[in-house]
Amino acid sequence: MKSRPFTLGTAPDIVDFAEVAHGFRKVVIPPKALKLIESRRALLEGMLAEDKVMYGINTGFGELASQRVSRESLKSLQVNLIRSHACGVGDPLDDAEATALMFARVNELAMGNSGVRPVLVKRLAELINKNVIPFIPSKGSVGASGDLAPSAHMALVLIGEGLAKFAGERDWQPAETVLKKAKIKPIELAEKEGLALINGTQAMKAVGGLALFEAMNLFYSAVLTGAMSLEALKGTPVAFDPRIHALKPHAGQLEVAEMLEAILKGSKIRASHSANDKRVQDPYSLRCMPQAMGAARDAIEYALNVFETEFGSVTDNPLVVEGKSRGTIDVLSGGNFHGQAVAFASDFAAIAITALGNISERRIAQLVSDFKILPPFLARNPGLESGFMIAHVTAAALCNENKVLSHPASADSISTSANKEDFVSMGMNAALKFKTVVRNVACITAIEMMAAAEGVEFHRPLKSSARMEAALAKLREISPAFKGDEVFSGRIEAVADAILSGYFVD
């Protein structure tokens, strides 16, 4: 590993989170954190010895919290919890998402507020550092009491049950087999530890956080692509004059206007036709990019603040906190596991990214239908060739799907656990929808970028600005200029992957 390890028990930003999730960084537990974890565990065991009633430690769960559990059954209680809660369904999380889930959980445990033993934290860190991927079905969480079902599937692997594989592999194996290959011993859970592994927002943080990281890359690529479309359509950059935006100074609007001016500065294409251009205004999808795309940027910024706050939070329950008397602890039952903030952030961001896709599709429509400036459908031989005709149809289909997915999951709540858990966030569903929207809009933006590139190159030998030409050169490394009708599918996916990875971010 070239990058320094991430120190557990501290607050990661979104880049830290993505780097660990994608395997670019390992994790390390500092001695200070281990000492705190050990001391609080010892104090918790002292309270257990005194037979004090503590939720989820020597009681049942949810509506069964009033049921005391005998001391000799406390360890069985934790294993039973993991097995009974491992009821997720659907496609598994991908490797990065599964690693992100483990990272989110172990980082919280390392803060010393869960009452677990140091060995549990060490073992979970080992799974990350040795690239072990638990099989975690993506569906089954309502986002309150924590992401219980997905997290339980992760916890199964720690006790040597369930399925797992190594990062990059395709086939799942029994977890016991994978742990043996990784030289990791299954752990025997002690009191509180099963609950500490599953209570919290780690699954929605994993899926939503990685989708947000990709959305940030997507946003900057979308602005670049919009500028490319403006060039192809010989639009005017007058609408990006800072004097306009000073009169409506939303942060995102100011940033997008500044970006567009900078990207287009020095273009020979614009200079060639500006004197004879009789158009006063471009269509909204070009002229209003600062106002529309800037608002999306502000929504993404809001989501980023929420997620980074959540990354540095402790979302377990009950929580082990410093007592009012020196050298003591209190065990407090609260609701930090509730994912409402993350649910809202995921839904707001999904709506914003959907709008980015919608405005992109409108620019594609302009590119394929402005026959005065560009050839019909950007075809080299219109009639014999269809050009971008059906690529635009694909963009329209993805936009329609996004409009369905943009209905907020957080607007719903279904009572669970015999009405003990009577208001839930649906945060995991919001994160899963957000992930799909981001991927869809990356594909829409990829179609626009390829179409706009054809349009810009149609104006040769005139060249665009230096920054635009550099972006075109990068695009042509993964998607060469079309020579006629060709299969689009693989190109769209390749360019979308590049967009999400930050390939076009300056």
C-alpha positions in Angstrom: 0.0 0.0 0.0 1.4 3.4 -1.0 -1.0 5.5 1.1 -0.7 5.7 4.9 -3.2 3.6 6.9 -6.3 5.2 8.2 -6.3 5.6 12.0 -9.5 4.1 13.4 -11.5 6.0 16.0 -11.1 9.3 14.1 -13.5 11.1 11.7 -12.9 10.2 8.0 -13.8 12.6 5.2 -15.4 11.2 2.1 -12.1 10.7 0.4 -10.7 8.6 3.3 -14.0 6.6 3.2 -13.7 5.9 -0.5 -10.0 5.0 -0.3 -10.4 2.4 2.4 -13.5 1.0 0.7 -11.8 0.6 -2.6 -8.8 -1.1 -1.0 -6.3 1.8 -1.5 -5.6 2.1 2.2 -5.4 -0.2 5.2 -6.7 0.6 8.7 -4.8 0.7 12.0 -6.0 0.9 15.6 -3.9 3.3 17.7 -2.8 2.1 21.2 -4.8 5.0 22.8 -8.0 3.7 21.3 -7.3 0.1 22.4 -6.7 1.3 25.9 -10.0 3.1 26.0 -11.9 0.2 24.6 -10.3 -2.2 27.1 -11.0 0.0 30.1 -14.6 0.6 29.2 -15.1 -3.1 28.6 -13.8 -3.9 32.1 -16.2 -1.4 33.6 -19.1 -2.9 31.7 -18.2 -6.4 32.8 -18.2 -5.0 36.4 -21.7 -3.8 35.9 -22.7 -7.2 34.5 -21.3 -8.8 37.6 -23.6 -6.6 39.7 -26.5 -7.9 37.6 -27.6 -4.4 36.5 -30.3 -4.4 33.8 -28.9 -3.1 30.5 -30.8 -3.2 27.2 -29.5 -5.7 24.7 -26.8 -6.9 27.1 -28.9 -8.9 29.5 -32.3 -8.3 28.0 -34.1 -9.3 24.8 -34.3 -6.9 21.9 -36.9 -4.5 20.6 -40.4 -5.3 22.1 -38.7 -8.2 24.0 -36.5 -5.7 26.0 -38.5 -6.4 29.1 -37.4 -10.1 29.0 -34.4 -10.7 31.2 -31.8 -13.2 30.0 -29.9 -15.4 32.5 -26.2 -14.8 32.9 -25.3 -18.3 31.5 -27.2 -17.5 28.3 -25.8 -14.0 27.6 -23.3 -15.2 25.0 -25.9 -17.4 23.2 -28.1 -14.3 23.1 -25.5 -12.5 20.9 -25.1 -15.4 18.5 -28.9 -15.9 18.3 -29.2 -12.2 17.5 -26.8 -12.4 14.5 -28.4 -15.6 13.1 -32.0 -14.4 13.5 -31.2 -11.0 12.0 -29.3 -12.3 8.9 -32.5 -12.3 6.8 -31.4 -9.9 4.0 -32.4 -10.6 0.4 -31.5 -9.4 -3.1 -28.2 -8.8 -4.8 -25.1 -8.6 -2.5 -23.3 -5.4 -1.9 -20.3 -5.0 -4.2 -16.7 -5.4 -2.8 -16.3 -1.7 -2.1 -19.7 -1.3 -0.4 -19.1 -4.4 1.8 -15.7 -3.1 2.8 -17.2 0.4 3.5 -19.8 -1.2 5.8 -17.1 -3.0 7.8 -15.0 0.2 7.9 -17.9 2.3 9.1 -18.6 -0.2 11.9 -15.1 -0.8 13.1 -14.3 2.9 13.1 -17.3 3.5 15.4 -16.3 0.6 17.7 -12.8 2.1 17.9 -14.2 5.2 19.5 -14.8 3.2 22.7 -18.6 3.8 23.1 -19.8 0.3 22.5 -18.4 -1.7 25.3 -16.9 -4.4 23.1 -13.6 -6.2 23.7 -10.4 -5.0 21.9 -10.2 -8.4 20.1 -13.4 -7.8 18.3 -12.2 -4.5 16.9 -8.9 -6.1 15.9 -10.6 -9.0 14.2 -12.9 -6.7 12.1 -9.9 -4.6 11.1 -8.2 -7.8 10.0 -11.1 -8.6 7.6 -10.6 -5.2 6.0 -6.8 -5.4 5.8 -6.8 -8.9 4.4 -9.5 -8.1 1.7 -12.1 -10.5 3.0 -15.6 -9.6 1.6 -18.7 -10.8 3.5 -21.8 -11.8 1.5 -24.2 -9.0 2.4 -27.6 -8.9 0.7 -28.5 -5.4 -0.2 -32.2 -5.4 0.9 -33.9 -5.8 4.2 -33.1 -2.7 6.3 -35.6 0.0 7.2 -32.9 2.2 8.5 -33.7 2.4 12.2 -32.5 0.3 15.1 -29.7 0.4 12.6 -29.1 -1.5 9.3 -29.7 -4.7 11.1 -30.1 -7.3 8.4 -27.2 -6.3 6.2 -24.9 -5.9 9.2 -25.9 -9.3 10.6 -24.6 -10.9 7.4 -21.3 -9.1 7.9 -21.2 -10.3 11.5 -21.9 -13.9 10.5 -18.5 -14.0 8.8 -16.8 -12.9 12.0 -18.1 -16.0 13.8 -17.2 -18.2 10.9 -20.7 -18.6 9.4 -22.3 -17.3 6.2 -20.5 -16.7 2.9 -17.4 -14.7 2.0 -14.7 -14.3 -0.7 -11.6 -12.2 -1.3 -11.9 -8.9 -3.0 -11.9 -9.3 -6.8 -13.0 -12.9 -6.7 -16.4 -13.9 -8.2 -17.3 -17.1 -6.4 -18.6 -17.1 -2.8 -17.3 -19.8 -0.3 -18.2 -20.7 3.2 -16.9 -18.0 5.5 -15.0 -20.6 7.6 -13.0 -21.6 4.5 -12.1 -18.0 3.6 -11.1 -17.1 7.2 -8.8 -20.1 7.2 -7.1 -19.0 4.0 -6.8 -15.5 5.5 -5.4 -16.9 8.7 -8.2 -15.2 10.7 -9.8 -17.1 13.6 -13.6 -16.9 14.0 -14.5 -15.0 17.1 -16.7 -16.1 20.0 -19.0 -13.2 20.7 -19.2 -11.9 24.3 -22.0 -9.9 26.0 -23.1 -6.8 24.0 -20.9 -7.6 21.0 -23.5 -9.0 18.6 -25.7 -6.0 19.1 -22.7 -3.6 18.7 -21.9 -5.2 15.3 -25.4 -4.6 13.8 -26.8 -1.5 15.5 -26.1 1.6 13.5 -26.2 3.3 10.1 -23.2 1.5 8.6 -25.0 0.0 5.5 -26.7 3.2 4.4 -23.4 5.1 5.0 -21.5 2.5 2.9 -23.9 2.5 -0.1 -24.9 6.2 0.1 -21.4 7.5 0.9 -19.7 5.7 -2.1 -22.6 6.9 -4.3 -22.0 10.4 -3.1 -18.3 10.2 -3.8 -19.1 9.1 -7.4 -21.8 11.9 -7.6 -19.1 14.5 -6.8 -17.0 13.2 -9.7 -20.1 13.1 -11.9 -21.0 16.7 -11.1 -17.7 18.1 -12.3 -17.8 15.9 -15.4 -21.4 17.1 -16.1 -20.3 20.7 -16.1 -17.4 20.0 -18.5 -19.8 18.1 -20.7 -22.3 21.0 -20.7 -19.5 23.3 -21.8 -18.7 20.8 -24.6 -22.3 20.8 -25.8 -22.3 24.6 -25.8 -19.3 24.6 -28.1 -20.7 22.0 -30.4 -23.9 24.0 -30.7 -22.0 27.3 -31.1 -23.8 28.7 -28.1 -22.8 31.9 -26.3 -21.0 32.1 -23.0 -22.5 35.6 -22.3 -25.0 33.9 -19.9 -22.0 33.0 -17.7 -20.9 36.6 -17.2 -20.1 37.0 -13.4 -22.1 40.3 -13.3 -25.3 38.2 -13.9 -24.5 35.8 -11.1 -23.5 38.4 -8.6 -27.1 39.4 -8.6 -28.2 35.9 -7.5 -25.2 34.7 -5.5 -26.1 31.1 -4.7 -22.7 29.3 -4.0 -23.3 26.6 -6.6 -24.5 29.0 -9.3 -21.4 31.1 -8.8 -19.2 28.1 -9.0 -20.7 26.6 -12.1 -20.7 30.0 -14.0 -17.0 30.4 -13.1 -16.2 26.9 -14.2 -18.0 27.3 -17.5 -16.2 30.6 -18.3 -12.8 29.0 -17.4 -13.4 25.9 -19.5 -14.5 27.9 -22.6 -11.9 30.7 -22.3 -9.9 31.1 -25.5 -12.1 29.0 -27.8 -11.5 29.6 -31.5 -14.9 28.0 -32.4 -16.8 30.7 -30.5 -14.7 33.5 -31.9 -15.3 32.3 -35.5 -19.1 32.8 -35.4 -19.8 35.4 -32.7 -19.7 38.4 -35.0 -22.3 36.9 -37.3 -24.5 35.1 -34.7 -28.0 36.5 -34.8 -29.2 34.4 -31.9 -29.9 36.4 -28.7 -30.4 33.6 -26.3 -29.6 29.8 -26.1 -32.1 27.2 -24.9 -32.4 26.9 -21.1 -30.4 23.7 -21.1 -27.4 25.7 -22.2 -28.2 29.2 -20.9 -29.3 28.2 -17.4 -26.6 25.7 -16.6 -25.3 27.8 -13.7 -28.7 28.2 -12.1 -29.9 24.6 -12.6 -26.6 22.7 -12.2 -25.5 25.0 -9.5 -28.5 24.1 -7.4 -27.6 20.5 -7.8 -24.2 21.3 -6.6 -25.6 22.9 -3.5 -27.7 19.8 -2.8 -24.7 17.6 -3.1 -22.8 19.9 -0.7 -25.6 19.5 1.8 -25.5 15.7 1.4 -21.7 15.8 1.8 -21.9 17.6 5.1 -24.5 15.1 6.4 -22.5 12.1 5.4 -19.2 13.3 6.8 -20.9 14.1 10.1 -22.3 10.6 10.1 -18.9 9.1 9.2 -17.5 10.6 12.4 -20.5 9.7 14.6 -21.3 6.8 17.0 -24.6 5.2 16.0 -24.7 2.2 18.4 -27.3 1.6 21.1 -27.0 1.4 24.0 -24.0 3.6 24.3 -21.2 3.3 26.9 -20.2 6.8 27.9 -18.1 8.3 30.6 -19.9 8.4 34.0 -20.5 11.4 36.1 -18.0 10.1 38.7 -14.4 9.6 37.7 -13.5 6.1 36.6 -17.2 5.1 36.0 -19.4 4.6 32.9 -23.0 5.0 32.2 -24.9 2.8 29.7 -27.4 5.0 27.9 -30.2 3.8 25.6 -31.0 6.3 22.9 -31.6 6.5 19.1 -28.4 7.4 17.3 -29.0 4.4 15.1 -31.9 6.2 13.4 -30.9 7.0 9.8 -33.3 10.0 9.1 -30.5 12.5 8.3 -28.8 10.1 5.9 -32.1 9.1 4.4 -33.0 12.8 3.7 -29.5 13.4 2.3 -29.6 10.4 0.0 -33.1 11.4 -1.3 -32.2 15.1 -1.8 -29.0 14.1 -3.6 -30.8 11.6 -5.8 -33.3 14.3 -6.8 -30.4 16.7 -7.6 -28.6 14.1 -9.7 -31.8 13.2 -11.5 -32.1 16.9 -12.5 -28.5 16.8 -13.8 -29.5 13.8 -16.0 -32.6 15.6 -17.2 -30.8 18.7 -18.3 -28.1 16.5 -20.0 -30.8 14.7 -21.9 -32.2 18.0 -23.1 -28.8 19.0 -24.4 -28.5 15.7 -26.2 -31.8 16.4 -27.9 -30.4 19.8 -29.0 -27.2 18.1 -30.4 -29.1 15.6 -32.5 -31.8 17.9 -33.8 -30.2 21.3 -34.5 -29.8 20.6 -38.2 -28.7 24.2 -39.0 -25.5 23.8 -37.0 -24.8 20.0 -36.9 -25.6 17.1 -39.2 -28.9 15.2 -38.3 -28.3 13.0 -35.4 -24.6 13.7 -35.7 -24.4 11.0 -38.4 -21.6 11.2 -41.0 -24.0 9.9 -43.7 -27.5 10.8 -42.5 -30.1 8.3 -43.8 -27.7 5.5 -44.4 -26.5 6.0 -40.8 -28.6 6.7 -37.6 -25.8 8.3 -35.6 -26.9 9.2 -32.1 -30.6 8.7 -32.7 -31.1 5.7 -30.4 -28.4 6.7 -28.0 -30.7 9.6 -27.2 -33.5 7.2 -26.7 -31.4 5.3 -24.1 -30.8 8.6 -22.3 -34.5 9.3 -22.3 -35.2 5.8 -20.9 -32.7 6.4 -18.1 -34.3 9.7 -17.3 -37.7 8.1 -16.9 -36.3 5.5 -14.5 -34.6 8.2 -12.5 -37.9 10.1 -12.2 -39.5 7.0 -10.6 -36.5 6.5 -8.3 -36.6 10.1 -7.2 -39.7 9.6 -5.1 -38.2 9.9 -1.6 -37.9 6.7 0.4 -37.7 8.9 3.5 -41.3 10.1 3.0 -42.4 6.6 4.2 -42.3 4.8 7.5 -43.7 1.4 8.4 -43.9 0.4 12.0 -41.9 -2.7 13.0 -41.1 -4.8 16.1 -44.6 -4.9 17.4 -44.8 -1.0 17.3 -41.7 -0.6 19.5 -39.9 0.6 16.4 -42.8 2.7 15.2 -41.1 5.3 13.1 -38.2 4.3 10.7 -36.1 6.2 8.1 -35.9 3.9 5.1 -32.4 5.2 4.8 -31.0 2.1 3.2 -33.6 2.1 0.4 -32.8 5.8 -0.1 -29.1 5.0 -0.5 -29.8 2.1 -2.9 -32.0 4.3 -5.1 -29.4 7.1 -5.0 -26.7 4.6 -6.2 -28.8 3.6 -9.2 -29.6 7.2 -10.1 -25.9 8.1 -10.0 -25.0 5.3 -12.4 -27.9 6.1 -14.7 -26.9 9.8 -14.9 -23.2 8.8 -15.5 -24.5 6.9 -18.6 -26.6 9.9 -19.7 -23.6 12.2 -19.3 -21.4 9.7 -21.2 -23.9 9.8 -24.1 -23.9 13.6 -24.1 -20.1 13.8 -23.9 -19.6 11.5 -26.9 -22.3 13.4 -28.8 -20.8 16.8 -27.9 -17.3 15.6 -28.9 -18.6 14.6 -32.3 -20.2 18.1 -32.6 -17.0 20.0 -31.6 -14.9 17.9 -34.0 -17.4 18.7 -36.8 -16.2 22.3 -36.6 -12.6 21.3 -37.4 -10.1 22.7 -38.3 -11.2 25.2 -35.7 -10.3 24.3 -32.1 -11.9 24.9 -28.8 -10.1 26.2 -25.7 -7.0 24.5 -24.3 -9.0 22.9 -21.4 -11.7 21.6 -23.8 -9.1 20.2 -26.2 -7.4 18.4 -23.3 -10.7 16.9 -22.2 -11.4 15.8 -25.7 -8.0 14.1 -25.9 -8.8 12.2 -22.7 -12.1 11.1 -24.0 -10.6 9.8 -27.3 -8.3 7.6 -25.3 -11.3 5.5 -24.2 -13.8 6.4 -26.9 -12.2 7.1 -30.3 -14.1 9.3 -32.8 -16.9 7.4 -34.6 -16.2 6.4 -38.2 -19.9 5.6 -38.9 -22.6 3.6 -37.1 -21.0 1.5 -34.4 -22.2 -0.4 -31.3 -22.7 2.2 -28.5 -23.3 0.0 -25.4 -19.7 -0.7 -24.5 -18.6 2.8 -25.1 -21.3 4.3 -23.0 -20.4 2.0 -20.1 -16.7 2.7 -20.4 -17.1 6.5 -20.5 -19.6 6.3 -17.6 -17.0 4.3 -15.5 -14.4 6.9 -16.3 -16.8 9.7 -15.2 -17.6 8.0 -11.9 -13.9 7.3 -11.2 -13.0 11.0 -11.6 -11.1 10.5 -14.8 -12.3 13.9 -16.2 -11.9 15.9 -13.0 -9.3 18.6 -13.4 
